[in-house]
């Protein structure tokens, strides 16, 4: 067993980007999988055909990161340089 302290949680919380979007209905999610970086698929009922990488039971798509405004990101990079 591993004990997780408040300090551990605070340290890891600082690693989470500010632009992560919450997954609506998290409590009902039974299965998540990904085939593409930055895109998660999830469903309320688990499926075990092809190890879950299938379209059975209508998986929904979740993109946890908000799209980045490329112009704003470029301005931020230029300010650093």
N, C-alpha and C positions, 0 to 999 in steps of 0.2 A: 504494500500500500504506500502511496505517496501523498504526503501532506502538502497542500497548496496554501501558501500564506497570502495575506492581503497585499504584502509587498510584491509577491509573484504576480498577482493579478494586476497591480498597478504598472509593473514593468511591461507586461504583455499588452496591456491596454494602450500604452504609448506607441506600440508597433502597428496598431490598426489604423489604416488611412481614414481621414475625415470624410471621404466621399463614398463610403460603403453604404449601400442602400439596404434596409432591412427586408427580409423575406416575409411577405405577408402570409399569414396562416401557418407559421412555423410549427405550431403544436400538432397540426394534422399531417405533416410531411413524414412519410415512412421510408422513402428511398430517394437518394440523390446520385447523380452520375454526371460525368462530363466527357465530351469528345473533342472539345475545343477550348483553348485557353480563354478565360474570362467569361465563359458561358456555362452555367450549370443547368441541368434538367432535373426536375423533381416530380414526384407523384404521391398521391395520398395512399395508394395501395401498392405494395411491392410486387415486382414481377421477377421471375427467375429464369426466363428463357434468355438465352444469349447473355447471361450474367447481368441482366437488367438494361443493357444497351440496346433498347428496342423502343418501338412506339406503342406498345401495349398500354392500355389504360390511360391514354392521352397525357403523356408527360408535359408539364408546363416548363417554360424557359425562364431563367432568372439570371440577370446580369448584375452582379453585386456592386460593380463600380459605375458611378455616374460617368457619362461621356465627358471627356476633357475638351475644353475649348482650345483648339490648337493654337489660335492666335494669342490667347492669354498665356498659354504655356510657353510659347516662343518669347513673349515679352518678359516672362519671369526668368527664363534662361539668360536672356540678354542682360538683364539687371545684375545677375550673378557674375557674368563675365565682365 
